[in-house]
Amino acid sequence: MLNDEICKLRDKLNKSIEQGDDYSVTYQLSVELDELIAKYYEDLKKKKKNKSMGDHAD
């Protein structure tokens, strides 16, 4: 599930920061996390839209 992927990548990013990994590694993890979060909200928006359309399908 997307939420699980976000949590795993967030943990990986936090460890990268704590360990003082190279900036490029931390940056790449951050970009990947941002993309997953954007996809999560996009999916959530679609679900809400589909649900509201179903509520009005009389």
N, C-alpha and C positions, 0 to 999 in steps of 0.2 A: 504494500500500500504506500502511496505517496507520502503520507504522514510519517511512516516508519523510515523511509529514505531520507526525509528532511532531518529527523532526529539523529540518524546515524551520521549524516554528513555534517551536521552542526557539531556533534561530539568530535568528529575528526578535525574540523576547523579549530575548535577550542584547544585540542591537543597540539595542533600545529603552532598555535599562538603561544601556548604555555612552554613548548619545547624550544621556541625561538627558531623555528624552521625558516628556511630561505623565504624572502618576501614573495617570490614568484609562486612558490608552492601554496602559501597562505592565500595569496590573491586568487589563484585558480580555484581553490576550494570555496572561497567566498563567492566567486562568480557562479560556480555550479550551484551553490546553496541558494543564491538569489534567483536563479532560473527555476529551481524546484519550487521555491516559495511562490513565484509568479504563476507557475503552472497550477499549483494548489489553489490559489485564489481564482484563477481562470476557470478551473473545473468547478469550484464551489459556486461561482457566478452562474455557470451554465446549469448546474443542478437546480439552483433557485429559480432560474428563468423557466426551466422545463416544468418544475413543480407548479409555478404560478400559472403557466399556460394550461396545465392539466386541471387546475382548479376552476378555470373558466370555460372548459370544454363541455358545455351543456347542449 
